Amino acid sequence: MSLANRILKVGASVTLAITAKAKKMRKDGIDVVSFGAGEPDFDTPKNIKDAANKAIGEGFTKYTPAGGIPELKEAICQKFKKDNKLEYNPSQIVVSCGAKHSIYNAIQVLCQKGDEVIIPSPYWVSYPEMVKLAEATPVTVNTKRENGFRMTKDELKKAITKKTKLLILNSPSNPTGAVYDKNELFVISELAVDKRIYVLSDEIYEKILYDGTNHASIASFNKKIYDLTLVANGVSKTYSMTGWRIGYLAGPQEVIAAINNLQSHSTSNPVSISQKAALEAILGSQDFISNMVGEFTKRRDYMIQRLSGIKGFSPFKPIGAFYVFCEISKTGLGSVELANRLLDEAKVAVVPGAGFGWDNYIRLSFATGMETIEKGMNRLEEWTKQ
Ligand SMILES: *Cc1c(COP(=O)(O)O)cnc(C)c1O
């Protein structure tokens, strides 16, 4: 077999390896507590499912324009205006098969061999691999826990070279739950404008925030940064719609047109039925979100409190998303070994930090019921005592 170099450079996901092992154990009848979930545990709201059923009933089951139906693009424009004070017209929007697909497309049309892409670390597992798939070079920038895992201006400055094409930002962050404030983003935006670097801002967790934290979009400061920014977002996390596969991207018309072109030759349109469901999600009642975030808040507080009491563990308190990034240096084990041992011996599944670039951390999701969290925390506590 001779595969293309492009794909050979892309690593297999450590995240998936652990998840697969946990699944197999479950199948074998072992009671595994999983903190691996990368998706909300709530059902998709009824009004959204009804909209999808209606679409099926009405026969809305055929090809749509490759970049999404006009009314969904309109609704997305309204959302950007209302939530982010960002003015876009529908020709600046492309709807894709999940935000992951949106991000992949953006990197494909912007980056090529010789380009460098700056990625603050810890990072979402897929960013560096997507950059490699575009034959560009990922340049990771280690952030510091004492800075709340937020990249500083100086850290960014040091990473910029003549080859820098793109900066990927993810606020709120997966895996740390860090959220940049407006001033920090403004400083970054000035640097990006000065050096003419594009910014891909992954805002998929924008509505999942705690402690009264506000979300800011880097595109919103002025025309200069707006013209360099691509905002990625979607309905997966906000409306518990991970399986529906609808994400979207907003940005300069030229870039969006190129993505439309790419999409028209690859996936074609995102699922027609899901587009109608996303339309309802964006335009319909938003009450679901505050209920979900209220639940997440209780779970986060409980998990932080319990993890803080476990020997060798040092959790970082997230102010966004639904993960706890927890330092494990004092256990003396690397993240992959610890995750494997926790799974084998304590029957608890966690995600090794190595996948996010930090081998002395693990990630625990609290997108799972309170009872499960309690049971899992008891097991972790017992295990560390032995
Ligand atoms: C979940 C996630 C996405 C992608 O979500 P989709 O399901 O593809 O819409 C993108 N970025 C981050 C950081 C995520 O955690």
The ligand as an SDF file (V2000), in Angstrom:
LIG
                    3D

 15 15  0  0  0  0  0  0  0  0999 V2000
  -16.6220   20.2740   19.4350 C   0  0  0  0  0  0  0  0  0  0  0  0
  -15.6490   21.2590   18.9110 C   0  0  0  0  0  0  0  0  0  0  0  0
  -15.6990   21.7190   17.5840 C   0  0  0  0  0  0  0  0  0  0  0  0
  -16.5500   21.1350   16.4780 C   0  0  0  0  0  0  0  0  0  0  0  0
  -17.8240   20.9080   16.6740 O   0  0  0  0  0  0  0  0  0  0  0  0
  -18.7380   20.2810   15.5290 P   0  0  0  0  0  0  0  0  0  0  0  0
  -19.4380   19.1510   16.2000 O   0  0  0  0  0  0  0  0  0  0  0  0
  -17.9160   19.8420   14.3890 O   0  0  0  0  0  0  0  0  0  0  0  0
  -19.6690   21.3800   15.1510 O   0  0  0  0  0  0  0  0  0  0  0  0
  -14.8270   22.7040   17.1880 C   0  0  0  0  0  0  0  0  0  0  0  0
  -13.9330   23.2220   18.0320 N   0  0  0  0  0  0  0  0  0  0  0  0
  -13.8320   22.8010   19.3000 C   0  0  0  0  0  0  0  0  0  0  0  0
  -12.8140   23.4180   20.1590 C   0  0  0  0  0  0  0  0  0  0  0  0
  -14.6700   21.7990   19.7800 C   0  0  0  0  0  0  0  0  0  0  0  0
  -14.5260   21.3580   21.0280 O   0  0  0  0  0  0  0  0  0  0  0  0
  1  2  1  0
  2  3  1  0
  2 14  2  0
  3  4  1  0
  3 10  2  0
  4  5  1  0
  5  6  1  0
  6  7  2  0
  6  8  1  0
  6  9  1  0
 10 11  1  0
 11 12  2  0
 12 13  1  0
 12 14  1  0
 14 15  1  0
M  END
$$$$
